[in-house]
Amino acid sequence: MRTLVAVFALLTALPLSAAEVDQDAALNALLEPDAVLIDVRTPEEFAEGALPGATRVDPEAIVEHLATLAPDKNTPIVLYCRSGRRSSNAQDALAAEGYTQVINAGGYEELSQVLEQQD
C-alpha cells in the first residue's frame, strides 16, 4: 500500500504542463509572415526530410537559439518533432522564457500530411 501511495504522490508531483498538439493553430500561425518553423528532431531525422523553411534546433539549446532566430517574444513559433513530445518540452521551455505564441504542431509525418492537404 505504501508503494501505491508513494507512486501516486510522485505522479501528482510531476509537472502537467506538457502542451497539447494543436495543428490548426500551427497552420494559422504559419500564415503569419514573421512565423518561425522549428524542427527539434535529431540531425539524422532532419536529414531524412524536413518541412520547407524549417530550422533544426537542438531541443536542449532551444532558448539560446530562439533568442537569435526570434528576438521578439511575440513572434509566432511553430515547433515539431517526431511525435510531439520533444516539441512539447521545447514549447514549455520557451513559454517559461516569456515567448507568448509558441505552438506544438506535433509530429513531422502528421504535420507534413496536413500541410500537403492545404495546398
N, CA, C and O atoms as CSV, one atom per row, in Angstrom:
chain,resi,resn,atom,element,x,y,z
A,1,MET,N,N,0.818,-1.197,0.000
A,1,MET,CA,C,0.000,0.000,0.000
A,1,MET,C,C,0.862,1.261,0.000
A,1,MET,O,O,0.553,2.236,-0.685
A,2,ARG,N,N,1.958,1.229,0.785
A,2,ARG,CA,C,2.849,2.382,0.818
A,2,ARG,C,C,3.418,2.686,-0.562
A,2,ARG,O,O,3.550,3.846,-0.952
A,3,THR,N,N,3.751,1.628,-1.291
A,3,THR,CA,C,4.296,1.815,-2.633
A,3,THR,C,C,3.281,2.503,-3.524
A,3,THR,O,O,3.628,3.405,-4.287
A,4,LEU,N,N,2.037,2.084,-3.433
A,4,LEU,CA,C,0.984,2.684,-4.242
A,4,LEU,C,C,0.814,4.161,-3.897
A,4,LEU,O,O,0.674,5.000,-4.787
A,5,VAL,N,N,0.826,4.468,-2.625
A,5,VAL,CA,C,0.703,5.860,-2.187
A,5,VAL,C,C,1.914,6.670,-2.658
A,5,VAL,O,O,1.763,7.811,-3.097
A,6,ALA,N,N,3.109,6.089,-2.569
A,6,ALA,CA,C,4.314,6.787,-2.998
A,6,ALA,C,C,4.291,7.051,-4.506
A,6,ALA,O,O,4.658,8.136,-4.957
A,7,VAL,N,N,3.862,6.062,-5.273
A,7,VAL,CA,C,3.773,6.242,-6.723
A,7,VAL,C,C,2.750,7.323,-7.058
A,7,VAL,O,O,3.001,8.171,-7.914
A,8,PHE,N,N,1.619,7.297,-6.398
A,8,PHE,CA,C,0.587,8.311,-6.628
A,8,PHE,C,C,1.109,9.702,-6.288
A,8,PHE,O,O,0.883,10.654,-7.036
A,9,ALA,N,N,1.798,9.819,-5.172
A,9,ALA,CA,C,2.351,11.117,-4.765
A,9,ALA,C,C,3.381,11.611,-5.776
A,9,ALA,O,O,3.420,12.799,-6.097
A,10,LEU,N,N,4.205,10.712,-6.271
A,10,LEU,CA,C,5.205,11.088,-7.265
A,10,LEU,C,C,4.542,11.552,-8.557
A,10,LEU,O,O,4.939,12.565,-9.133
A,11,LEU,N,N,3.550,10.824,-9.004
A,11,LEU,CA,C,2.873,11.190,-10.245
A,11,LEU,C,C,2.139,12.516,-10.134
A,11,LEU,O,O,2.121,13.294,-11.088
A,12,THR,N,N,1.541,12.778,-9.000
A,12,THR,CA,C,0.827,14.051,-8.849
A,12,THR,C,C,1.787,15.218,-8.663
A,12,THR,O,O,1.407,16.371,-8.863
A,13,ALA,N,N,3.025,14.930,-8.284
A,13,ALA,CA,C,4.011,15.990,-8.101
A,13,ALA,C,C,4.673,16.381,-9.424
A,13,ALA,O,O,5.249,17.465,-9.525
A,14,LEU,N,N,4.599,15.516,-10.436
A,14,LEU,CA,C,5.216,15.817,-11.722
A,14,LEU,C,C,4.479,16.956,-12.396
A,14,LEU,O,O,3.260,17.071,-12.266
A,15,PRO,N,N,5.205,17.802,-13.115
A,15,PRO,CA,C,4.534,18.899,-13.806
A,15,PRO,C,C,3.625,18.373,-14.899
A,15,PRO,O,O,3.982,17.449,-15.629
A,16,LEU,N,N,2.461,18.963,-15.005
A,16,LEU,CA,C,1.488,18.559,-16.004
A,16,LEU,C,C,1.357,19.619,-17.083
A,16,LEU,O,O,0.269,19.849,-17.611
A,17,SER,N,N,2.468,20.261,-17.407
A,17,SER,CA,C,2.411,21.377,-18.334
A,17,SER,C,C,2.616,20.985,-19.792
A,17,SER,O,O,2.574,21.843,-20.674
A,18,ALA,N,N,2.837,19.696,-20.055
A,18,ALA,CA,C,3.060,19.291,-21.439
A,18,ALA,C,C,1.901,19.766,-22.309
A,18,ALA,O,O,0.734,19.481,-22.038
A,19,ALA,N,N,2.252,20.481,-23.337
A,19,ALA,CA,C,1.237,21.113,-24.172
A,19,ALA,C,C,0.650,20.134,-25.165
A,19,ALA,O,O,1.328,19.229,-25.652
A,20,GLU,N,N,-0.611,20.331,-25.452
A,20,GLU,CA,C,-1.299,19.526,-26.448
A,20,GLU,C,C,-0.858,19.947,-27.838
A,20,GLU,O,O,-0.480,21.096,-28.069
A,21,VAL,N,N,-0.915,19.003,-28.751
A,21,VAL,CA,C,-0.655,19.290,-30.152
A,21,VAL,C,C,-1.844,20.078,-30.698
A,21,VAL,O,O,-2.997,19.719,-30.462
A,22,ASP,N,N,-1.557,21.147,-31.423
A,22,ASP,CA,C,-2.615,21.977,-32.000
A,22,ASP,C,C,-2.248,22.321,-33.437
A,22,ASP,O,O,-1.689,23.382,-33.714
A,23,GLN,N,N,-2.574,21.398,-34.353
A,23,GLN,CA,C,-2.202,21.598,-35.750
A,23,GLN,C,C,-2.980,22.731,-36.398
A,23,GLN,O,O,-2.443,23.416,-37.269
A,24,ASP,N,N,-4.231,22.952,-36.002
A,24,ASP,CA,C,-4.986,24.077,-36.558
A,24,ASP,C,C,-4.309,25.405,-36.221
A,24,ASP,O,O,-4.156,26.273,-37.081
A,25,ALA,N,N,-3.908,25.548,-34.963
A,25,ALA,CA,C,-3.212,26.776,-34.560
A,25,ALA,C,C,-1.874,26.897,-35.284
A,25,ALA,O,O,-1.457,27.997,-35.645
A,26,ALA,N,N,-1.206,25.766,-35.494
A,26,ALA,CA,C,0.072,25.776,-36.203
A,26,ALA,C,C,-0.121,26.248,-37.638
A,26,ALA,O,O,0.656,27.065,-38.131
A,27,LEU,N,N,-1.141,25.745,-38.307
A,27,LEU,CA,C,-1.416,26.162,-39.684
A,27,LEU,C,C,-1.715,27.655,-39.757
A,27,LEU,O,O,-1.224,28.347,-40.649
A,28,ASN,N,N,-2.511,28.146,-38.829
A,28,ASN,CA,C,-2.816,29.582,-38.794
A,28,ASN,C,C,-1.566,30.412,-38.533
A,28,ASN,O,O,-1.363,31.451,-39.161
A,29,ALA,N,N,-0.732,29.954,-37.608
A,29,ALA,CA,C,0.491,30.694,-37.285
A,29,ALA,C,C,1.436,30.730,-38.476
A,29,ALA,O,O,2.101,31.740,-38.709
A,30,LEU,N,N,1.502,29.642,-39.231
A,30,LEU,CA,C,2.406,29.588,-40.379
A,30,LEU,C,C,1.987,30.534,-41.501
A,30,LEU,O,O,2.777,30.815,-42.402
A,31,LEU,N,N,0.763,31.021,-41.452
A,31,LEU,CA,C,0.310,32.021,-42.426
A,31,LEU,C,C,0.857,33.407,-42.113
A,31,LEU,O,O,0.853,34.290,-42.971
A,32,GLU,N,N,1.326,33.595,-40.891
A,32,GLU,CA,C,1.889,34.884,-40.479
A,32,GLU,C,C,3.252,35.070,-41.154
A,32,GLU,O,O,4.058,34.140,-41.175
A,33,PRO,N,N,3.514,36.242,-41.697
A,33,PRO,CA,C,4.782,36.449,-42.422
A,33,PRO,C,C,6.029,36.329,-41.548
A,33,PRO,O,O,7.102,36.002,-42.056
A,34,ASP,N,N,5.910,36.582,-40.265
A,34,ASP,CA,C,7.082,36.521,-39.402
A,34,ASP,C,C,7.179,35.217,-38.609
A,34,ASP,O,O,8.013,35.107,-37.711
A,35,ALA,N,N,6.334,34.225,-38.928
A,35,ALA,CA,C,6.335,32.952,-38.198
A,35,ALA,C,C,7.671,32.229,-38.387
A,35,ALA,O,O,8.304,32.310,-39.440
A,36,VAL,N,N,8.072,31.527,-37.340
A,36,VAL,CA,C,9.308,30.750,-37.360
A,36,VAL,C,C,8.941,29.288,-37.164
A,36,VAL,O,O,8.254,28.937,-36.204
A,37,LEU,N,N,9.401,28.433,-38.079
A,37,LEU,CA,C,9.135,26.998,-38.028
A,37,LEU,C,C,10.390,26.294,-37.540
A,37,LEU,O,O,11.445,26.378,-38.168
A,38,ILE,N,N,10.269,25.600,-36.417
A,38,ILE,CA,C,11.417,24.968,-35.767
A,38,ILE,C,C,11.213,23.457,-35.694
A,38,ILE,O,O,10.170,22.973,-35.253
A,39,ASP,N,N,12.227,22.732,-36.133
A,39,ASP,CA,C,12.273,21.269,-36.067
A,39,ASP,C,C,13.201,20.902,-34.916
A,39,ASP,O,O,14.379,21.257,-34.942
A,40,VAL,N,N,12.698,20.204,-33.918
A,40,VAL,CA,C,13.530,19.840,-32.770
A,40,VAL,C,C,13.899,18.356,-32.778
A,40,VAL,O,O,14.140,17.757,-31.730
A,41,ARG,N,N,13.938,17.776,-33.978
A,41,ARG,CA,C,14.370,16.388,-34.109
A,41,ARG,C,C,15.892,16.316,-34.150
A,41,ARG,O,O,16.574,17.340,-34.142
A,42,THR,N,N,16.410,15.103,-34.192
A,42,THR,CA,C,17.859,14.898,-34.267
A,42,THR,C,C,18.378,15.295,-35.648
A,42,THR,O,O,17.597,15.383,-36.596
A,43,PRO,N,N,19.669,15.533,-35.772
A,43,PRO,CA,C,20.227,15.830,-37.099
A,43,PRO,C,C,19.940,14.714,-38.113
A,43,PRO,O,O,19.707,14.983,-39.291
A,44,GLU,N,N,19.958,13.480,-37.652
A,44,GLU,CA,C,19.686,12.353,-38.541
A,44,GLU,C,C,18.233,12.374,-39.027
A,44,GLU,O,O,17.974,12.157,-40.210
A,45,GLU,N,N,17.304,12.630,-38.136
A,45,GLU,CA,C,15.894,12.719,-38.525
A,45,GLU,C,C,15.684,13.874,-39.504
A,45,GLU,O,O,14.964,13.738,-40.493
A,46,PHE,N,N,16.312,14.994,-39.221
A,46,PHE,CA,C,16.190,16.172,-40.083
A,46,PHE,C,C,16.740,15.881,-41.481
A,46,PHE,O,O,16.152,16.293,-42.481
A,47,ALA,N,N,17.867,15.172,-41.547
A,47,ALA,CA,C,18.492,14.843,-42.830
A,47,ALA,C,C,17.604,13.929,-43.675
A,47,ALA,O,O,17.691,13.943,-44.903
A,48,GLU,N,N,16.763,13.146,-43.033
A,48,GLU,CA,C,15.857,12.245,-43.761
A,48,GLU,C,C,14.687,12.989,-44.387
A,48,GLU,O,O,13.988,12.435,-45.235
A,49,GLY,N,N,14.468,14.208,-43.992
A,49,GLY,CA,C,13.384,15.018,-44.533
A,49,GLY,C,C,12.897,16.005,-43.504
A,49,GLY,O,O,12.796,15.696,-42.317
A,50,ALA,N,N,12.593,17.205,-43.981
A,50,ALA,CA,C,12.106,18.261,-43.088
A,50,ALA,C,C,11.111,19.114,-43.850
A,50,ALA,O,O,11.056,19.073,-45.079
A,51,LEU,N,N,10.343,19.871,-43.131
A,51,LEU,CA,C,9.376,20.764,-43.762
A,51,LEU,C,C,10.093,21.965,-44.369
A,51,LEU,O,O,11.065,22.462,-43.800
A,52,PRO,N,N,9.616,22.432,-45.523
A,52,PRO,CA,C,10.244,23.596,-46.149
A,52,PRO,C,C,10.244,24.806,-45.204
A,52,PRO,O,O,9.231,25.144,-44.592
A,53,GLY,N,N,11.401,25.435,-45.112
A,53,GLY,CA,C,11.523,26.622,-44.273
A,53,GLY,C,C,11.829,26.340,-42.818
A,53,GLY,O,O,12.005,27.268,-42.029
A,54,ALA,N,N,11.895,25.060,-42.450
A,54,ALA,CA,C,12.158,24.714,-41.043
A,54,ALA,C,C,13.639,24.873,-40.714
A,54,ALA,O,O,14.513,24.605,-41.538
A,55,THR,N,N,13.888,25.312,-39.503
A,55,THR,CA,C,15.236,25.388,-38.961
A,55,THR,C,C,15.350,24.331,-37.879
A,55,THR,O,O,14.511,24.259,-36.981
A,56,ARG,N,N,16.405,23.499,-37.966
A,56,ARG,CA,C,16.595,22.480,-36.930
A,56,ARG,C,C,17.331,23.095,-35.755
A,56,ARG,O,O,18.367,23.739,-35.920
A,57,VAL,N,N,16.783,22.887,-34.567
A,57,VAL,CA,C,17.388,23.394,-33.341
A,57,VAL,C,C,17.401,22.258,-32.335
A,57,VAL,O,O,16.400,21.566,-32.149
A,58,ASP,N,N,18.540,22.073,-31.691
A,58,ASP,CA,C,18.659,21.068,-30.640
A,58,ASP,C,C,17.731,21.469,-29.498
A,58,ASP,O,O,17.815,22.596,-29.010
A,59,PRO,N,N,16.837,20.559,-29.057
A,59,PRO,CA,C,15.872,20.937,-28.016
A,59,PRO,C,C,16.522,21.433,-26.719
A,59,PRO,O,O,15.948,22.260,-26.010
A,60,GLU,N,N,17.713,20.928,-26.415
A,60,GLU,CA,C,18.384,21.369,-25.185
A,60,GLU,C,C,18.890,22.802,-25.291
A,60,GLU,O,O,19.155,23.444,-24.274
A,61,ALA,N,N,19.027,23.307,-26.516
A,61,ALA,CA,C,19.538,24.667,-26.715
A,61,ALA,C,C,18.477,25.584,-27.306
A,61,ALA,O,O,18.805,26.626,-27.874
A,62,ILE,N,N,17.224,25.211,-27.180
A,62,ILE,CA,C,16.142,25.949,-27.841
A,62,ILE,C,C,16.067,27.409,-27.391
A,62,ILE,O,O,15.885,28.300,-28.221
A,63,VAL,N,N,16.201,27.657,-26.127
A,63,VAL,CA,C,16.068,29.030,-25.621
A,63,VAL,C,C,17.176,29.915,-26.175
A,63,VAL,O,O,16.911,31.040,-26.600
A,64,GLU,N,N,18.419,29.421,-26.178
A,64,GLU,CA,C,19.538,30.206,-26.678
A,64,GLU,C,C,19.387,30.489,-28.177
A,64,GLU,O,O,19.638,31.609,-28.623
A,65,HIS,N,N,18.980,29.483,-28.952
A,65,HIS,CA,C,18.842,29.672,-30.395
A,65,HIS,C,C,17.679,30.598,-30.741
A,65,HIS,O,O,17.777,31.392,-31.677
A,66,LEU,N,N,16.593,30.503,-30.005
A,66,LEU,CA,C,15.433,31.342,-30.322
A,66,LEU,C,C,15.703,32.802,-30.015
A,66,LEU,O,O,15.097,33.683,-30.624
A,67,ALA,N,N,16.589,33.068,-29.097
A,67,ALA,CA,C,16.938,34.465,-28.818
A,67,ALA,C,C,17.521,35.109,-30.066
A,67,ALA,O,O,17.383,36.317,-30.258
A,68,THR,N,N,18.175,34.317,-30.921
A,68,THR,CA,C,18.732,34.812,-32.178
A,68,THR,C,C,17.699,34.770,-33.296
A,68,THR,O,O,17.546,35.738,-34.041
A,69,LEU,N,N,16.987,33.643,-33.416
A,69,LEU,CA,C,16.018,33.469,-34.508
A,69,LEU,C,C,14.778,34.337,-34.345
A,69,LEU,O,O,14.228,34.841,-35.324
A,70,ALA,N,N,14.349,34.505,-33.112
A,70,ALA,CA,C,13.122,35.274,-32.842
A,70,ALA,C,C,13.320,36.108,-31.584
A,70,ALA,O,O,12.825,35.746,-30.517
A,71,PRO,N,N,14.038,37.222,-31.698
A,71,PRO,CA,C,14.260,38.044,-30.508
A,71,PRO,C,C,12.976,38.653,-29.947
A,71,PRO,O,O,12.893,38.944,-28.754
A,72,ASP,N,N,11.974,38.844,-30.811
A,72,ASP,CA,C,10.680,39.351,-30.344
A,72,ASP,C,C,9.897,38.171,-29.768
A,72,ASP,O,O,9.545,37.241,-30.494
A,73,LYS,N,N,9.634,38.211,-28.496
A,73,LYS,CA,C,8.969,37.083,-27.824
A,73,LYS,C,C,7.502,36.939,-28.190
A,73,LYS,O,O,6.834,36.026,-27.705
A,74,ASN,N,N,6.986,37.831,-29.044
A,74,ASN,CA,C,5.611,37.701,-29.539
A,74,ASN,C,C,5.560,37.113,-30.949
A,74,ASN,O,O,4.488,37.026,-31.547
A,75,THR,N,N,6.699,36.714,-31.473
A,75,THR,CA,C,6.769,36.086,-32.791
A,75,THR,C,C,6.073,34.729,-32.746
A,75,THR,O,O,6.285,33.969,-31.802
A,76,PRO,N,N,5.245,34.405,-33.746
A,76,PRO,CA,C,4.647,33.062,-33.789
A,76,PRO,C,C,5.738,32.024,-34.056
A,76,PRO,O,O,6.483,32.120,-35.031
A,77,ILE,N,N,5.813,31.041,-33.177
A,77,ILE,CA,C,6.804,29.974,-33.290
A,77,ILE,C,C,6.064,28.648,-33.342
A,77,ILE,O,O,5.270,28.329,-32.457
A,78,VAL,N,N,6.336,27.877,-34.396
A,78,VAL,CA,C,5.708,26.564,-34.574
A,78,VAL,C,C,6.802,25.516,-34.434
A,78,VAL,O,O,7.806,25.544,-35.146
A,79,LEU,N,N,6.592,24.596,-33.510
A,79,LEU,CA,C,7.560,23.545,-33.216
A,79,LEU,C,C,7.027,22.188,-33.659
A,79,LEU,O,O,5.834,21.911,-33.533
A,80,TYR,N,N,7.914,21.347,-34.176
A,80,TYR,CA,C,7.534,19.955,-34.443
A,80,TYR,C,C,8.727,19.044,-34.208
A,80,TYR,O,O,9.874,19.490,-34.199
A,81,CYS,N,N,8.444,17.773,-34.020
A,81,CYS,CA,C,9.481,16.766,-33.828
A,81,CYS,C,C,9.003,15.471,-34.492
A,81,CYS,O,O,8.357,15.521,-35.539
A,82,ARG,N,N,9.303,14.335,-33.911
A,82,ARG,CA,C,8.847,13.076,-34.484
A,82,ARG,C,C,7.453,12.722,-34.008
A,82,ARG,O,O,6.617,12.265,-34.788
A,83,SER,N,N,7.206,12.937,-32.724
A,83,SER,CA,C,5.922,12.509,-32.154
A,83,SER,C,C,5.143,13.623,-31.457
A,83,SER,O,O,3.946,13.471,-31.214
A,84,GLY,N,N,5.788,14.721,-31.135
A,84,GLY,CA,C,5.153,15.806,-30.403
A,84,GLY,C,C,5.686,15.969,-28.993
A,84,GLY,O,O,5.410,16.978,-28.343
A,85,ARG,N,N,6.438,15.003,-28.510
A,85,ARG,CA,C,6.950,15.066,-27.139
A,85,ARG,C,C,8.072,16.099,-26.992
A,85,ARG,O,O,8.027,16.939,-26.093
A,86,ARG,N,N,9.064,16.038,-27.862
A,86,ARG,CA,C,10.172,17.000,-27.769
A,86,ARG,C,C,9.687,18.417,-28.061
A,86,ARG,O,O,10.134,19.378,-27.437
A,87,SER,N,N,8.767,18.532,-29.016
A,87,SER,CA,C,8.249,19.873,-29.312
A,87,SER,C,C,7.429,20.404,-28.141
A,87,SER,O,O,7.402,21.612,-27.906
A,88,SER,N,N,6.766,19.527,-27.411
A,88,SER,CA,C,6.032,19.946,-26.221
A,88,SER,C,C,6.993,20.447,-25.146
A,88,SER,O,O,6.750,21.476,-24.516
A,89,ASN,N,N,8.081,19.715,-24.943
A,89,ASN,CA,C,9.082,20.138,-23.963
A,89,ASN,C,C,9.712,21.470,-24.368
A,89,ASN,O,O,9.936,22.340,-23.526
A,90,ALA,N,N,9.995,21.623,-25.666
A,90,ALA,CA,C,10.561,22.884,-26.143
A,90,ALA,C,C,9.568,24.024,-25.961
A,90,ALA,O,O,9.954,25.140,-25.611
A,91,GLN,N,N,8.286,23.744,-26.199
A,91,GLN,CA,C,7.253,24.757,-26.008
A,91,GLN,C,C,7.220,25.213,-24.549
A,91,GLN,O,O,7.141,26.409,-24.269
A,92,ASP,N,N,7.280,24.273,-23.641
A,92,ASP,CA,C,7.283,24.618,-22.216
A,92,ASP,C,C,8.491,25.481,-21.863
A,92,ASP,O,O,8.365,26.449,-21.113
A,93,ALA,N,N,9.667,25.134,-22.403
A,93,ALA,CA,C,10.884,25.898,-22.104
A,93,ALA,C,C,10.768,27.327,-22.631
A,93,ALA,O,O,11.154,28.280,-21.955
A,94,LEU,N,N,10.232,27.466,-23.844
A,94,LEU,CA,C,10.088,28.804,-24.417
A,94,LEU,C,C,9.027,29.627,-23.690
A,94,LEU,O,O,9.200,30.828,-23.483
A,95,ALA,N,N,7.942,28.986,-23.308
A,95,ALA,CA,C,6.899,29.699,-22.551
A,95,ALA,C,C,7.466,30.195,-21.220
A,95,ALA,O,O,7.139,31.294,-20.773
A,96,ALA,N,N,8.309,29.385,-20.594
A,96,ALA,CA,C,8.924,29.789,-19.325
A,96,ALA,C,C,9.845,30.990,-19.507
A,96,ALA,O,O,10.095,31.730,-18.556
A,97,GLU,N,N,10.352,31.189,-20.731
A,97,GLU,CA,C,11.216,32.335,-21.030
A,97,GLU,C,C,10.430,33.547,-21.504
A,97,GLU,O,O,11.018,34.583,-21.810
A,98,GLY,N,N,9.105,33.430,-21.568
A,98,GLY,CA,C,8.280,34.575,-21.921
A,98,GLY,C,C,7.785,34.615,-23.350
A,98,GLY,O,O,7.132,35.583,-23.740
A,99,TYR,N,N,8.073,33.589,-24.153
A,99,TYR,CA,C,7.536,33.554,-25.513
A,99,TYR,C,C,6.035,33.310,-25.433
A,99,TYR,O,O,5.579,32.418,-24.718
A,100,THR,N,N,5.279,34.104,-26.167
A,100,THR,CA,C,3.820,34.099,-25.993
A,100,THR,C,C,3.042,33.345,-27.055
A,100,THR,O,O,1.892,32.972,-26.823
A,101,GLN,N,N,3.643,33.112,-28.217
A,101,GLN,CA,C,2.922,32.458,-29.310
A,101,GLN,C,C,3.675,31.222,-29.794
A,101,GLN,O,O,4.086,31.148,-30.952
A,102,VAL,N,N,3.849,30.269,-28.908
A,102,VAL,CA,C,4.574,29.046,-29.233
A,102,VAL,C,C,3.559,27.920,-29.367
A,102,VAL,O,O,2.745,27.688,-28.472
A,103,ILE,N,N,3.620,27.223,-30.502
A,103,ILE,CA,C,2.630,26.190,-30.800
A,103,ILE,C,C,3.328,24.864,-31.045
A,103,ILE,O,O,4.295,24.786,-31.802
A,104,ASN,N,N,2.826,23.823,-30.395
A,104,ASN,CA,C,3.299,22.465,-30.611
A,104,ASN,C,C,2.493,21.881,-31.765
A,104,ASN,O,O,1.309,21.582,-31.610
A,105,ALA,N,N,3.135,21.718,-32.924
A,105,ALA,CA,C,2.454,21.177,-34.105
A,105,ALA,C,C,2.510,19.657,-34.155
A,105,ALA,O,O,1.928,19.053,-35.057
A,106,GLY,N,N,3.192,19.030,-33.214
A,106,GLY,CA,C,3.216,17.570,-33.154
A,106,GLY,C,C,4.313,16.954,-33.988
A,106,GLY,O,O,5.423,17.479,-34.079
A,107,GLY,N,N,3.978,15.816,-34.602
A,107,GLY,CA,C,4.959,15.035,-35.343
A,107,GLY,C,C,5.118,15.455,-36.789
A,107,GLY,O,O,4.184,15.958,-37.414
A,108,TYR,N,N,6.312,15.243,-37.308
A,108,TYR,CA,C,6.663,15.619,-38.676
A,108,TYR,C,C,5.734,14.969,-39.696
A,108,TYR,O,O,5.194,15.663,-40.558
A,109,GLU,N,N,5.537,13.672,-39.619
A,109,GLU,CA,C,4.715,12.957,-40.608
A,109,GLU,C,C,3.300,13.512,-40.658
A,109,GLU,O,O,2.776,13.794,-41.735
A,110,GLU,N,N,2.688,13.668,-39.503
A,110,GLU,CA,C,1.310,14.160,-39.454
A,110,GLU,C,C,1.219,15.600,-39.958
A,110,GLU,O,O,0.314,15.945,-40.718
A,111,LEU,N,N,2.151,16.421,-39.535
A,111,LEU,CA,C,2.125,17.827,-39.952
A,111,LEU,C,C,2.373,17.954,-41.455
A,111,LEU,O,O,1.730,18.766,-42.120
A,112,SER,N,N,3.293,17.165,-41.990
A,112,SER,CA,C,3.555,17.260,-43.425
A,112,SER,C,C,2.332,16.830,-44.228
A,112,SER,O,O,2.062,17.399,-45.285
A,113,GLN,N,N,1.590,15.836,-43.747
A,113,GLN,CA,C,0.356,15.419,-44.425
A,113,GLN,C,C,-0.696,16.521,-44.387
A,113,GLN,O,O,-1.366,16.781,-45.387
A,114,VAL,N,N,-0.840,17.160,-43.245
A,114,VAL,CA,C,-1.820,18.244,-43.116
A,114,VAL,C,C,-1.437,19.405,-44.035
A,114,VAL,O,O,-2.306,19.995,-44.677
A,115,LEU,N,N,-0.160,19.732,-44.102
A,115,LEU,CA,C,0.294,20.822,-44.976
A,115,LEU,C,C,0.076,20.484,-46.448
A,115,LEU,O,O,-0.279,21.361,-47.236
A,116,GLU,N,N,0.282,19.233,-46.824
A,116,GLU,CA,C,0.026,18.815,-48.205
A,116,GLU,C,C,-1.438,18.959,-48.565
A,116,GLU,O,O,-1.764,19.331,-49.693
A,117,GLN,N,N,-2.322,18.672,-47.631
A,117,GLN,CA,C,-3.761,18.797,-47.877
A,117,GLN,C,C,-4.165,20.260,-48.052
A,117,GLN,O,O,-5.169,20.553,-48.701
A,118,GLN,N,N,-3.386,21.178,-47.476
A,118,GLN,CA,C,-3.699,22.602,-47.570
A,118,GLN,C,C,-3.362,23.173,-48.944
A,118,GLN,O,O,-3.912,24.198,-49.348
A,119,ASP,N,N,-2.453,22.505,-49.662
A,119,ASP,CA,C,-2.030,23.026,-50.980
A,119,ASP,C,C,-3.061,22.843,-52.044
A,119,ASP,O,O,-2.840,23.233,-53.191
